[in-house]
Amino acid sequence: MKHYKDLNGAFFGTEGEIPSGCTEVTIEEINASNLVTNENMFNALSYSEKRKLNYPSIQDQLDMQYWDSVNGTTTWADAIAAVKTEHPKP
């Protein structure tokens, strides 16, 4: 299957006839475009949405808290602080 970009910049793959005005693209070009799109979507999120995506799962946080209490460590607090530092409140 070959991959193409139409006049609007949308990607598609086909083994059939290519519509007029389309240009062939590589998988690498598609992946690069998707990466930029994903980065732009992430950057458009609010700080709280970014934090939600980056916090460890509740199960992992509870496990960290348990082992912190057993070992006298600060793994959980460090993990939460790192996310808050990376995505500060405006």
MOPAC internal coordinates of N, CA, C and O (Angstrom, degrees):
PM7 1SCF
backbone

  N    0.0000 0     0.00 0     0.00 0    0    0    0
  C    1.4435 1     0.00 0     0.00 0    1    0    0
  C    1.5302 1   108.80 1     0.00 0    2    1    0
  O    1.2310 1   120.81 1   -43.15 1    3    2    1
  N    1.3144 1   116.06 1   136.85 1    3    2    1
  C    1.4597 1   121.49 1   175.67 1    5    3    2
  C    1.5259 1   108.46 1  -101.62 1    6    5    3
  O    1.2310 1   121.15 1   -25.64 1    7    6    5
  N    1.3320 1   115.41 1   154.36 1    7    6    5
  C    1.4576 1   121.64 1  -177.66 1    9    7    6
  C    1.5190 1   109.23 1  -116.39 1   10    9    7
  O    1.2310 1   122.00 1   -36.78 1   11   10    9
  N    1.3364 1   113.78 1   143.22 1   11   10    9
  C    1.4624 1   120.18 1  -174.81 1   13   11   10
  C    1.5160 1   110.56 1  -136.71 1   14   13   11
  O    1.2310 1   122.19 1   -16.93 1   15   14   13
  N    1.3413 1   113.42 1   163.07 1   15   14   13
  C    1.4600 1   121.83 1   174.06 1   17   15   14
  C    1.5138 1   106.26 1  -120.39 1   18   17   15
  O    1.2310 1   120.95 1   -49.59 1   19   18   17
  N    1.3637 1   115.78 1   130.41 1   19   18   17
  C    1.4618 1   118.40 1  -179.92 1   21   19   18
  C    1.5280 1   110.53 1   -85.71 1   22   21   19
  O    1.2310 1   120.43 1     3.56 1   23   22   21
  N    1.3177 1   116.78 1  -176.44 1   23   22   21
  C    1.4686 1   121.90 1  -176.23 1   25   23   22
  C    1.5289 1   112.52 1   -63.47 1   26   25   23
  O    1.2310 1   120.17 1   157.04 1   27   26   25
  N    1.3497 1   117.28 1   -22.96 1   27   26   25
  C    1.4650 1   121.58 1   179.21 1   29   27   26
  C    1.5298 1   112.69 1   -91.69 1   30   29   27
  O    1.2310 1   120.46 1  -179.77 1   31   30   29
  N    1.3275 1   116.72 1     0.23 1   31   30   29
  C    1.4557 1   120.82 1   179.40 1   33   31   30
  C    1.5133 1   114.12 1    88.52 1   34   33   31
  O    1.2310 1   119.84 1  -174.57 1   35   34   33
  N    1.3363 1   117.91 1     5.43 1   35   34   33
  C    1.4659 1   121.23 1   178.75 1   37   35   34
  C    1.5247 1   109.83 1   -81.10 1   38   37   35
  O    1.2310 1   120.83 1   -37.87 1   39   38   37
  N    1.3234 1   116.02 1   142.13 1   39   38   37
  C    1.4562 1   121.62 1  -179.93 1   41   39   38
  C    1.5187 1   110.48 1   -94.08 1   42   41   39
  O    1.2310 1   120.82 1   -31.78 1   43   42   41
  N    1.3283 1   116.03 1   148.22 1   43   42   41
  C    1.4638 1   121.56 1   173.37 1   45   43   42
  C    1.5088 1   108.76 1  -157.07 1   46   45   43
  O    1.2310 1   121.08 1   -19.67 1   47   46   45
  N    1.3191 1   115.54 1   160.33 1   47   46   45
  C    1.4526 1   120.92 1   177.90 1   49   47   46
  C    1.5112 1   109.48 1  -121.15 1   50   49   47
  O    1.2310 1   120.70 1   -35.29 1   51   50   49
  N    1.3029 1   116.28 1   144.71 1   51   50   49
  C    1.4602 1   119.62 1   179.24 1   53   51   50
  C    1.5126 1   110.34 1  -157.06 1   54   53   51
  O    1.2310 1   121.93 1   -24.32 1   55   54   53
  N    1.2983 1   113.90 1   155.68 1   55   54   53
  C    1.4602 1   120.58 1   172.10 1   57   55   54
  C    1.5224 1   109.14 1  -111.43 1   58   57   55
  O    1.2310 1   120.97 1   179.01 1   59   58   57
  N    1.3261 1   115.75 1    -0.99 1   59   58   57
  C    1.4577 1   120.98 1  -178.64 1   61   59   58
  C    1.5134 1   112.28 1   -95.30 1   62   61   59
  O    1.2310 1   121.70 1    22.03 1   63   62   61
  N    1.3137 1   114.35 1  -157.97 1   63   62   61
  C    1.4650 1   121.21 1  -178.76 1   65   63   62
  C    1.5251 1   110.18 1   -70.31 1   66   65   63
  O    1.2310 1   120.97 1   -38.96 1   67   66   65
  N    1.3170 1   115.76 1   141.04 1   67   66   65
  C    1.4642 1   122.16 1  -177.39 1   69   67   66
  C    1.5235 1   109.49 1   -93.19 1   70   69   67
  O    1.2310 1   120.08 1   -52.07 1   71   70   69
  N    1.3470 1   117.46 1   127.93 1   71   70   69
  C    1.4599 1   119.84 1   176.79 1   73   71   70
  C    1.5276 1   111.67 1   -61.62 1   74   73   71
  O    1.2310 1   120.49 1   -28.50 1   75   74   73
  N    1.2939 1   116.67 1   151.50 1   75   74   73
  C    1.4600 1   123.02 1  -179.74 1   77   75   74
  C    1.5266 1   110.78 1   -59.83 1   78   77   75
  O    1.2310 1   120.58 1   -40.21 1   79   78   77
  N    1.3267 1   116.50 1   139.79 1   79   78   77
  C    1.4567 1   121.96 1   175.46 1   81   79   78
  C    1.5148 1   114.38 1    88.30 1   82   81   79
  O    1.2310 1   119.28 1   175.46 1   83   82   81
  N    1.3286 1   118.98 1    -4.54 1   83   82   81
  C    1.4623 1   121.60 1  -179.97 1   85   83   82
  C    1.5225 1   110.06 1   -84.42 1   86   85   83
  O    1.2310 1   121.18 1   -30.04 1   87   86   85
  N    1.3192 1   115.34 1   149.96 1   87   86   85
  C    1.4613 1   120.30 1   178.57 1   89   87   86
  C    1.5224 1   109.31 1  -120.63 1   90   89   87
  O    1.2310 1   121.01 1   -35.98 1   91   90   89
  N    1.3266 1   115.67 1   144.02 1   91   90   89
  C    1.4605 1   120.35 1   178.92 1   93   91   90
  C    1.5272 1   109.21 1   -74.59 1   94   93   91
  O    1.2310 1   120.79 1   -38.73 1   95   94   93
  N    1.3313 1   116.10 1   141.27 1   95   94   93
  C    1.4629 1   122.08 1   178.84 1   97   95   94
  C    1.5232 1   108.63 1  -131.00 1   98   97   95
  O    1.2310 1   120.97 1   -17.67 1   99   98   97
  N    1.3235 1   115.74 1   162.33 1   99   98   97
  C    1.4590 1   121.20 1   177.84 1  101   99   98
  C    1.5294 1   109.77 1   -95.33 1  102  101   99
  O    1.2310 1   121.17 1   -16.92 1  103  102  101
  N    1.3104 1   115.36 1   163.08 1  103  102  101
  C    1.4668 1   120.81 1   175.38 1  105  103  102
  C    1.5268 1   110.00 1   -60.48 1  106  105  103
  O    1.2310 1   120.37 1   144.01 1  107  106  105
  N    1.3213 1   116.90 1   -35.99 1  107  106  105
  C    1.4683 1   120.58 1   179.42 1  109  107  106
  C    1.5266 1   111.12 1   -62.25 1  110  109  107
  O    1.2310 1   120.41 1   140.40 1  111  110  109
  N    1.3393 1   116.82 1   -39.60 1  111  110  109
  C    1.4723 1   120.19 1   177.99 1  113  111  110
  C    1.5254 1   110.77 1   -65.42 1  114  113  111
  O    1.2310 1   120.34 1   140.45 1  115  114  113
  N    1.3173 1   116.96 1   -39.55 1  115  114  113
  C    1.4641 1   120.94 1   178.31 1  117  115  114
  C    1.5216 1   110.27 1   -65.40 1  118  117  115
  O    1.2310 1   120.60 1   134.65 1  119  118  117
  N    1.3409 1   116.45 1   -45.35 1  119  118  117
  C    1.4638 1   120.16 1   179.28 1  121  119  118
  C    1.5208 1   111.71 1   -62.40 1  122  121  119
  O    1.2310 1   119.99 1   139.40 1  123  122  121
  N    1.3202 1   117.62 1   -40.60 1  123  122  121
  C    1.4747 1   121.01 1   178.60 1  125  123  122
  C    1.5231 1   110.40 1   -63.66 1  126  125  123
  O    1.2310 1   120.35 1   138.40 1  127  126  125
  N    1.3191 1   116.93 1   -41.60 1  127  126  125
  C    1.4595 1   120.98 1   178.61 1  129  127  126
  C    1.5240 1   111.14 1   -64.40 1  130  129  127
  O    1.2310 1   120.68 1   138.25 1  131  130  129
  N    1.3334 1   116.30 1   -41.75 1  131  130  129
  C    1.4687 1   120.43 1   178.65 1  133  131  130
  C    1.5217 1   111.15 1   -64.55 1  134  133  131
  O    1.2310 1   120.24 1   141.68 1  135  134  133
  N    1.3287 1   117.14 1   -38.32 1  135  134  133
  C    1.4570 1   120.76 1   178.78 1  137  135  134
  C    1.5220 1   110.71 1   -62.75 1  138  137  135
  O    1.2310 1   120.32 1   135.05 1  139  138  137
  N    1.3211 1   116.99 1   -44.95 1  139  138  137
  C    1.4653 1   121.19 1   178.33 1  141  139  138
  C    1.5256 1   110.24 1   -62.62 1  142  141  139
  O    1.2310 1   120.56 1   136.61 1  143  142  141
  N    1.3269 1   116.53 1   -43.39 1  143  142  141
  C    1.4688 1   120.58 1   179.14 1  145  143  142
  C    1.5206 1   110.65 1   -61.06 1  146  145  143
  O    1.2310 1   120.11 1   134.17 1  147  146  145
  N    1.3314 1   117.39 1   -45.83 1  147  146  145
  C    1.4615 1   120.96 1   179.51 1  149  147  146
  C    1.5205 1   111.40 1   -63.57 1  150  149  147
  O    1.2310 1   120.08 1   139.06 1  151  150  149
  N    1.3254 1   117.45 1   -40.94 1  151  150  149
  C    1.4671 1   120.71 1   178.30 1  153  151  150
  C    1.5193 1   110.62 1   -64.03 1  154  153  151
  O    1.2310 1   120.25 1   138.38 1  155  154  153
  N    1.3270 1   117.12 1   -41.62 1  155  154  153
  C    1.4641 1   120.64 1   179.05 1  157  155  154
  C    1.5224 1   111.08 1   -64.58 1  158  157  155
  O    1.2310 1   120.65 1   139.78 1  159  158  157
  N    1.3341 1   116.37 1   -40.22 1  159  158  157
  C    1.4674 1   120.00 1   178.54 1  161  159  158
  C    1.5301 1   110.10 1   -64.88 1  162  161  159
  O    1.2310 1   120.00 1   137.64 1  163  162  161
  N    1.3355 1   117.60 1   -42.36 1  163  162  161
  C    1.4603 1   120.81 1   179.09 1  165  163  162
  C    1.5225 1   110.58 1   -64.76 1  166  165  163
  O    1.2310 1   120.20 1   136.70 1  167  166  165
  N    1.3301 1   117.23 1   -43.30 1  167  166  165
  C    1.4652 1   120.90 1  -179.30 1  169  167  166
  C    1.5209 1   112.12 1   -64.49 1  170  169  167
  O    1.2310 1   119.89 1   155.06 1  171  170  169
  N    1.3299 1   117.82 1   -24.94 1  171  170  169
  C    1.4606 1   121.40 1   180.00 1  173  171  170
  C    1.5299 1   112.43 1   -79.09 1  174  173  171
  O    1.2310 1   120.01 1   168.18 1  175  174  173
  N    1.3214 1   117.59 1   -11.82 1  175  174  173
  C    1.4650 1   120.82 1  -179.31 1  177  175  174
  C    1.5242 1   110.63 1   -71.69 1  178  177  175
  O    1.2310 1   120.77 1   -25.46 1  179  178  177
  N    1.3305 1   116.14 1   154.54 1  179  178  177
  C    1.4625 1   120.63 1   174.47 1  181  179  178
  C    1.5283 1   109.15 1   -72.94 1  182  181  179
  O    1.2310 1   120.67 1   -14.91 1  183  182  181
  N    1.3304 1   116.33 1   165.09 1  183  182  181
  C    1.4609 1   119.73 1  -179.35 1  185  183  182
  C    1.5266 1   110.75 1   -59.60 1  186  185  183
  O    1.2310 1   119.98 1   142.41 1  187  186  185
  N    1.3399 1   117.64 1   -37.59 1  187  186  185
  C    1.4675 1   119.83 1  -177.46 1  189  187  186
  C    1.5291 1   111.07 1   -70.09 1  190  189  187
  O    1.2310 1   120.06 1   144.92 1  191  190  189
  N    1.3328 1   117.49 1   -35.08 1  191  190  189
  C    1.4670 1   120.31 1   176.66 1  193  191  190
  C    1.5228 1   110.58 1   -67.53 1  194  193  191
  O    1.2310 1   120.48 1   141.18 1  195  194  193
  N    1.3406 1   116.68 1   -38.82 1  195  194  193
  C    1.4638 1   120.34 1   177.60 1  197  195  194
  C    1.5284 1   110.44 1   -65.02 1  198  197  195
  O    1.2310 1   120.76 1   139.84 1  199  198  197
  N    1.3351 1   116.16 1   -40.16 1  199  198  197
  C    1.4608 1   119.53 1   178.58 1  201  199  198
  C    1.5249 1   110.31 1   -61.98 1  202  201  199
  O    1.2310 1   120.63 1   134.57 1  203  202  201
  N    1.3372 1   116.41 1   -45.43 1  203  202  201
  C    1.4672 1   119.63 1  -179.26 1  205  203  202
  C    1.5174 1   111.37 1   -57.42 1  206  205  203
  O    1.2310 1   120.09 1   141.24 1  207  206  205
  N    1.3272 1   117.44 1   -38.76 1  207  206  205
  C    1.4616 1   121.13 1  -179.98 1  209  207  206
  C    1.5215 1   112.59 1   -71.26 1  210  209  207
  O    1.2310 1   120.28 1   154.33 1  211  210  209
  N    1.3348 1   117.07 1   -25.67 1  211  210  209
  C    1.4606 1   120.57 1  -173.83 1  213  211  210
  C    1.5258 1   114.92 1  -101.49 1  214  213  211
  O    1.2310 1   120.14 1   162.95 1  215  214  213
  N    1.3383 1   117.34 1   -17.05 1  215  214  213
  C    1.4640 1   118.81 1   176.99 1  217  215  214
  C    1.5234 1   109.90 1   -64.53 1  218  217  215
  O    1.2310 1   120.07 1   -34.36 1  219  218  217
  N    1.3332 1   117.46 1   145.64 1  219  218  217
  C    1.4703 1   119.26 1   171.77 1  221  219  218
  C    1.5366 1   108.92 1   -61.75 1  222  221  219
  O    1.2310 1   120.63 1   -22.21 1  223  222  221
  N    1.3305 1   116.40 1   157.79 1  223  222  221
  C    1.4626 1   120.05 1   178.09 1  225  223  222
  C    1.5332 1   109.57 1   -60.75 1  226  225  223
  O    1.2310 1   120.54 1   -20.88 1  227  226  225
  N    1.3069 1   116.56 1   159.12 1  227  226  225
  C    1.4686 1   120.48 1   178.21 1  229  227  226
  C    1.5264 1   109.97 1   -58.34 1  230  229  227
  O    1.2310 1   120.15 1   139.35 1  231  230  229
  N    1.3286 1   117.32 1   -40.65 1  231  230  229
  C    1.4656 1   120.29 1   178.89 1  233  231  230
  C    1.5294 1   110.59 1   -59.96 1  234  233  231
  O    1.2310 1   120.69 1   135.20 1  235  234  233
  N    1.3325 1   116.28 1   -44.80 1  235  234  233
  C    1.4661 1   119.61 1   178.95 1  237  235  234
  C    1.5221 1   111.47 1   -65.90 1  238  237  235
  O    1.2310 1   120.29 1   141.88 1  239  238  237
  N    1.3311 1   117.05 1   -38.12 1  239  238  237
  C    1.4631 1   120.03 1   178.88 1  241  239  238
  C    1.5271 1   110.95 1   -64.79 1  242  241  239
  O    1.2310 1   120.34 1   138.11 1  243  242  241
  N    1.3397 1   116.95 1   -41.89 1  243  242  241
  C    1.4644 1   119.54 1   178.68 1  245  243  242
  C    1.5280 1   110.89 1   -64.90 1  246  245  243
  O    1.2310 1   120.52 1   141.30 1  247  246  245
  N    1.3227 1   116.60 1   -38.70 1  247  246  245
  C    1.4586 1   120.43 1   177.27 1  249  247  246
  C    1.5241 1   110.55 1   -63.95 1  250  249  247
  O    1.2310 1   120.70 1   137.42 1  251  250  249
  N    1.3373 1   116.28 1   -42.58 1  251  250  249
  C    1.4661 1   119.83 1   177.39 1  253  251  250
  C    1.5224 1   110.57 1   -60.43 1  254  253  251
  O    1.2310 1   120.60 1   136.04 1  255  254  253
  N    1.3316 1   116.46 1   -43.96 1  255  254  253
  C    1.4623 1   120.13 1  -178.67 1  257  255  254
  C    1.5255 1   111.40 1   -63.72 1  258  257  255
  O    1.2310 1   120.95 1   139.45 1  259  258  257
  N    1.3374 1   115.79 1   -40.55 1  259  258  257
  C    1.4642 1   118.96 1   178.12 1  261  259  258
  C    1.5270 1   110.37 1   -60.87 1  262  261  259
  O    1.2310 1   120.85 1   128.02 1  263  262  261
  N    1.3432 1   115.99 1   -51.98 1  263  262  261
  C    1.4636 1   119.13 1  -176.82 1  265  263  262
  C    1.5228 1   111.73 1   -67.74 1  266  265  263
  O    1.2310 1   120.05 1   149.72 1  267  266  265
  N    1.3311 1   117.51 1   -30.28 1  267  266  265
  C    1.4701 1   119.62 1   173.97 1  269  267  266
  C    1.5281 1   110.32 1   -62.40 1  270  269  267
  O    1.2310 1   120.51 1   138.58 1  271  270  269
  N    1.3506 1   116.62 1   -41.42 1  271  270  269
  C    1.4700 1   119.23 1  -179.54 1  273  271  270
  C    1.5295 1   111.52 1   -69.13 1  274  273  271
  O    1.2310 1   120.25 1   146.20 1  275  274  273
  N    1.3225 1   117.13 1   -33.80 1  275  274  273
  C    1.4682 1   121.24 1   179.36 1  277  275  274
  C    1.5238 1   110.62 1   -73.80 1  278  277  275
  O    1.2310 1   120.57 1   136.80 1  279  278  277
  N    1.3401 1   116.51 1   -43.20 1  279  278  277
  C    1.4651 1   121.01 1  -172.40 1  281  279  278
  C    1.5270 1   114.51 1   -98.25 1  282  281  279
  O    1.2310 1   120.31 1   174.03 1  283  282  281
  N    1.3306 1   117.01 1    -5.97 1  283  282  281
  C    1.4575 1   119.25 1  -178.00 1  285  283  282
  C    1.5183 1   112.84 1    69.03 1  286  285  283
  O    1.2310 1   120.45 1  -149.55 1  287  286  285
  N    1.3314 1   116.74 1    30.45 1  287  286  285
  C    1.4689 1   121.51 1  -179.43 1  289  287  286
  C    1.5267 1   110.73 1  -103.39 1  290  289  287
  O    1.2310 1   120.76 1    -1.29 1  291  290  289
  N    1.3321 1   116.15 1   178.71 1  291  290  289
  C    1.4715 1   121.63 1  -178.69 1  293  291  290
  C    1.5302 1   111.50 1  -127.23 1  294  293  291
  O    1.2310 1   120.75 1  -144.61 1  295  294  293
  N    1.3171 1   116.18 1    35.39 1  295  294  293
  C    1.4629 1   121.20 1  -176.85 1  297  295  294
  C    1.5246 1   111.89 1   -57.47 1  298  297  295
  O    1.2310 1   120.63 1   133.31 1  299  298  297
  N    1.3339 1   116.40 1   -46.69 1  299  298  297
  C    1.4674 1   120.18 1  -177.51 1  301  299  298
  C    1.5254 1   110.38 1   -64.52 1  302  301  299
  O    1.2310 1   120.00 1   130.09 1  303  302  301
  N    1.3148 1   117.60 1   -49.91 1  303  302  301
  C    1.4686 1   121.00 1  -178.68 1  305  303  302
  C    1.5227 1   110.59 1   -60.89 1  306  305  303
  O    1.2310 1   120.26 1   141.60 1  307  306  305
  N    1.3135 1   117.12 1   -38.40 1  307  306  305
  C    1.4690 1   121.12 1   178.76 1  309  307  306
  C    1.5273 1   111.25 1   -65.22 1  310  309  307
  O    1.2310 1   120.53 1   138.30 1  311  310  309
  N    1.3372 1   116.59 1   -41.70 1  311  310  309
  C    1.4650 1   120.70 1  -179.56 1  313  311  310
  C    1.5271 1   111.00 1   -65.02 1  314  313  311
  O    1.2310 1   120.65 1   136.68 1  315  314  313
  N    1.3216 1   116.37 1   -43.32 1  315  314  313
  C    1.4746 1   120.33 1   179.85 1  317  315  314
  C    1.5228 1   110.19 1   -67.37 1  318  317  315
  O    1.2310 1   120.31 1   136.98 1  319  318  317
  N    1.3257 1   117.02 1   -43.02 1  319  318  317
  C    1.4676 1   120.94 1   179.63 1  321  319  318
  C    1.5288 1   111.22 1   -62.03 1  322  321  319
  O    1.2310 1   120.29 1   142.90 1  323  322  321
  N    1.3305 1   117.05 1   -37.10 1  323  322  321
  C    1.4661 1   120.04 1   179.54 1  325  323  322
  C    1.5181 1   111.58 1   -63.50 1  326  325  323
  O    1.2310 1   120.28 1   139.45 1  327  326  325
  N    1.3318 1   117.07 1   -40.55 1  327  326  325
  C    1.4717 1   120.86 1   178.51 1  329  327  326
  C    1.5192 1   109.81 1   -67.78 1  330  329  327
  O    1.2310 1   120.07 1   136.75 1  331  330  329
  N    1.3097 1   117.47 1   -43.25 1  331  330  329
  C    1.4671 1   121.12 1   179.79 1  333  331  330
  C    1.5414 1   110.86 1   -63.78 1  334  333  331
  O    1.2310 1   120.29 1   143.15 1  335  334  333
  N    1.3214 1   117.06 1   -36.85 1  335  334  333
  C    1.4559 1   121.05 1   178.27 1  337  335  334
  C    1.5254 1   110.86 1   -69.39 1  338  337  335
  O    1.2310 1   120.80 1   138.92 1  339  338  337
  N    1.3224 1   116.08 1   -41.08 1  339  338  337
  C    1.4747 1   120.56 1  -179.36 1  341  339  338
  C    1.5203 1   112.12 1   -67.15 1  342  341  339
  O    1.2310 1   120.69 1   146.82 1  343  342  341
  N    1.3414 1   116.28 1   -33.18 1  343  342  341
  C    1.4693 1   121.00 1  -178.31 1  345  343  342
  C    1.5322 1   108.92 1  -129.54 1  346  345  343
  O    1.2310 1   120.18 1  -105.06 1  347  346  345
  N    1.3440 1   117.27 1    74.94 1  347  346  345
  C    1.4639 1   120.65 1  -176.10 1  349  347  346
  C    1.5210 1   112.89 1   -70.80 1  350  349  347
  O    1.2310 1   121.56 1   -23.36 1  351  350  349
  N    1.3326 1   114.63 1   156.64 1  351  350  349
  C    1.4608 1   120.01 1   173.08 1  353  351  350
  C    1.5163 1   108.25 1   -65.04 1  354  353  351
  O    1.2310 1   120.37 1   -38.97 1  355  354  353
  N    1.3187 1   116.90 1   141.03 1  355  354  353
  C    1.4857 1   118.26 1   178.26 1  357  355  354
  C    1.5246 1   111.17 1   -69.21 1  358  357  355
  O    1.2310 1   120.10 1   180.00 1  359  358  357

